[in-house]
Amino acid sequence: MTRLSVVGTGIRPGGHLTTEVRNLIAGADRVLAVVDGLNLVYLCRINPATESLQDCYRQAAGREASYAEMVRRILAALDQGGHVCAAFYGHPGVFVWPAHEVIRQARSRGLAARMYPGISAEDCLFADLGLDPAQHGCQSYEAMDFYLYPRRIDPTAALVLWQMAALGDIHRNRFEADGAWVQALAEVLMADYPADHVTTVYEAATYPLDEPRMEAVALSDLHEARFSQASTLVVPPLVAPALSNERLARLGVRASDLGAAAYRRLRGS
Ligand SMILES: C[S@@+](CC[C@H](N)C(=O)[O-])C[C@H]1O[C@@H](n2cnc3c(N)ncnc32)[C@H](O)[C@@H]1O
């Protein structure tokens, strides 16, 4: 049966492949992969019918055109029938427009298409930085989107800003953050956090023996930080949330009725 599986290979080649994804790749008639280096070597080993789509970045002018070319080539493979597997690094549903788009288009043609999760950069971040969203909550935005479309920032929760290197890339064809945009973003953040609030420029290790990059940078120095294609910015919570006695009272619950751990957490202690 003709079908499309869109899978994530995780951040670290080989080790992050789930058994589910490995089996899908092994059993596919064709594997089209937007991964490079060792990641690609692993996929080719699992299924020799693996082809790289990395050249879409070179062939098309600008990121949008590259993504459209990926979608076109995956759909062209589907047109030939069989089980096509499209592989993206990390989680295929996290900041990967072509992965969502190819599923939409395949389904609109009446074909079976499904996404399978992988380990994302944010999953690695939770592990490396010991950041548990259960404790303070977590806000997660694309950096430029966050700057352009003002949100209500909650300084009691962690804030994760993705694609820092694409900040200011209005024509979608640059690969370096624009310093003026980083400075402007820092100023937006400094309306809710003090200038000396320490953020982390985070890069998960992409090879098993490497260490993650976890660079502490005060908001006032953010414009001097180096951001690569793999940089994610983490702004830790500033203050603990306040327990709402009004909400407790509405349900006839006293603070002391809460489980000790939950109560402590809610008080931020
Ligand atoms: C196009 S998105 C792809 C995300 C990927 N699908 C995932 O699941 O992590 C690229 C962004 O993901 C984040 N990213 C990718 N690799 C990373 C790494 N090794 N460490 C930290 N963040 C990373 C960065 O914010 C980068 O700009």
The ligand as a Gaussian input file, in Angstrom:
#p B3LYP/6-31G(d) Opt

LIG

0 1
 C       14.606000      23.906000      12.248000
 S       14.663000      23.705000      13.983000
 C       14.669000      21.954000      14.071000
 C       14.367000      21.413000      15.443000
 C       14.371000      19.892000      15.460000
 N       13.327000      19.373000      14.613000
 C       14.164000      19.331000      16.868000
 O       13.270000      18.501000      17.018000
 O       14.914000      19.692000      17.766000
 C       16.283000      24.210000      14.330000
 C       16.411000      24.800000      15.716000
 O       16.355000      23.751000      16.671000
 C       17.236000      24.010000      17.739000
 N       18.316000      23.011000      17.703000
 C       18.679000      22.229000      16.696000
 N       19.723000      21.452000      17.050000
 C       20.011000      21.778000      18.320000
 C       20.982000      21.347000      19.253000
 N       21.902000      20.426000      18.957000
 N       20.957000      21.906000      20.477000
 C       20.061000      22.842000      20.832000
 N       19.131000      23.289000      19.991000
 C       19.107000      22.772000      18.752000
 C       17.814000      25.417000      17.493000
 O       16.983000      26.371000      18.135000
 C       17.724000      25.508000      15.982000
 O       17.726000      26.833000      15.535000

